[in-house]
Amino acid sequence: MQGIILVVVFGVLGYLFYQSDSFLGACSGIAIFLYGVLCLKNGFNTFSTFIEKVLKKWTNSISKSLIFGAISTMIMQSSGLVSVLAISFLAAGFITLAQGIGIIFGANLGTTIVAWVIAGAGVKFDISSFTMPLIVFGVILLLQNSKNAKAFGSILCGIGFFFLGIHFVKIGFNELKDTIDIAQYGRIDGLAGVLLFVFIGMVLTVVMQSSNASLLVAITILAAGQMSYENALGFAIGSNIGSTVMAIISSLSVNIMGKRLAAAHLLFNSVTALVAIVFLHQFMGAVNLFCDLVGIAPDDYILQLSAFHTLFNIVGIVLMLPLIGKMVYILEKFIVDKKAKEYEPIYLNYSIIEYPDTAIEALKNEMFHLYDNCFSILAYSLGFSREDIRSKMPFREIIAQKKLYQKDVDIEELYKQSVKHLFDSIFDFATLAQTYIRDKEQMNEMYHIQTATRRAVESIHQLKMLYRNLKDSVNSPNESLVEFYHEIRINLAELLRSIENLKTSSDKNVHLILANITNASTLLDEADDNAINKVESLMSDKKISTLSASSLLNDIDTTNKISKDLLAMTRHIYSPEEEL
């Protein structure tokens, strides 16, 4: 179906190009402009590590997130690209939803700055002659072997093609008005005309996947006198709504957090557009006052359009910024993933694979997700619930107050469902992510995450051999045997509780817990010897049979291995600098 549509579009455009050289010139300018935006995107992608570092530093508050969104959109010339990046970073757990919303707000503000550049430097002045050297220098750099040189070359070419495209679009529409009166097809006054051009601006932005490109069309048509000023305002409003489509499409392949941010983008742009339409004449009056203050001529509708575009976006930010907390609450309450499954990856998103820090953060979060699933299996296998482990009640009291193993647990089935697929996904993602990593420290961090993941899964493999004896011991008439397995159960549960406490502890407490865990690691072998001596003593006192003693000795060894796997996992995540 897509191929058929493409053939039809090519056919229609080919016919129109044959009929009008001016139309061909205008469309060529749009294509060159979009290619310039693409070159800029490709150039900045090379500096992904730098972008990540800036993002990490400049998104720790909503105000900084807004500034980052505005500046990055102004530099990269694409609010859609910035929105897609924000969704990807949010899905990876790199930023919070509130910070992501701040970036979206800033991206909308950044788009208005681009509109000023198009209107001021591109349409009102002929700077095409200055773009040619940029393209020449850019191509020379693209021919170099250095990756950074190629990136700077792509950026220079992007800037050159950006303004060259504006030049050709302006010429094309100026010539087109001599052969075709575009205005006669859209002379609708009042609210109906505004709404029509809101729709046209929205559709054109979706088709070209660039609000900047659609604004370029609006500004050049307005400059050619083929559109009324009021309808051009509607066109600008529509381009704002259309810019959300890229974010919505991007959110389809990410987790629920990404979908919430895309919804926030749509909500913000829609509310802003609605306010602009309802109070259109008030906005026009405010624009006139602003233009009088800064010396813009009353009949300079091109710069007035840019001023309007900036004004209604600023008003939208002012209105919505205090409501970010409520937006987050509403989005989290009403946009939920009812089909979410514990064994599906949450944070792994291949659109961020080229961003090493973000990919590592996603892997780390996914590793914790996998551990949570392992934790559930471990807890139930010991006869406890997750709440029992996370509580502060002594395990002796829990054992005395509850009946262990109220539900049967199929360890093998749980492993296949909630662990194996996640484990495979983590290592597949990590293998591909490593191809983009050049930094030794990042590679080392990746190693620790993979090792921690493997040790967590190995603890489940060991548990399979222990679970049946733990469960059978509950109903054993031999009190000595029951007590011994209670000790095994309590020791493992205490270790799980310590690991859980790490997640919610302050830095100081984390250090203390890690110290205790490290000490526990050195005491494991000693505890192992003591347990073996106890088994021998029980067997000598005829309290357990030789068969039971043999089974106990195997289970002691298995318990030791499980403990060491969990300890190693914890230290790889929380204290990777220590020797393991």
Secondary structure, 3 states (H helix, E strand, C coil): CHHHHHHHHHHHHHHHHHHCHHHHHHHHHHHHHHHHHHHHHHHHHCCHHHHHHHHHHHCCCHHHHHHHHHHHHHHHCCHHHHHHHHHHHHHCCCCCHHHHHHHHHHHHHHHHHHHHHHHHHHHCCCCHHHHHHHHHHHHHHHCCCCHHHHHHHHHHHHHHHHHHHHHHHHHHHHHHHHHCCHHHHCCCCHHHHHHHHHHHHHHHHHHHCCHHHHHHHHHHHHHCCCCCHHHHHHHHHHHHHHCHHHHHHHHCCCCHHHHHHHHHHHHHHHHHHHHHHHCHHHHHHHHHHHHHHHCCCCCCHHHHHHHHHHHHHHHHHHHHHHHHHHHHHHHHHHCCCCCCCCCCCCCCCHHHCCCHHHHHHHHHHHHHHHHHHHHHHHHHHCCCCHHHHHCCCCHHHHHHHCCCCCCCCCHHHHHHHHHHHHHHHHHHHHHHHHHHCCCHHHHHHHHHHHHHHHHHHHHHHHHHHHHHHHHHHHCCCCHHHHHHHHHHHHHHHHHHHHHHHHHHCCHHHHHHHHHHHHHHHHHHHHHHHHHHHHHHHHHHCCCCCHHHHHHHHHHHHHHHHHHHHHHHHHHHHHCCCCCC
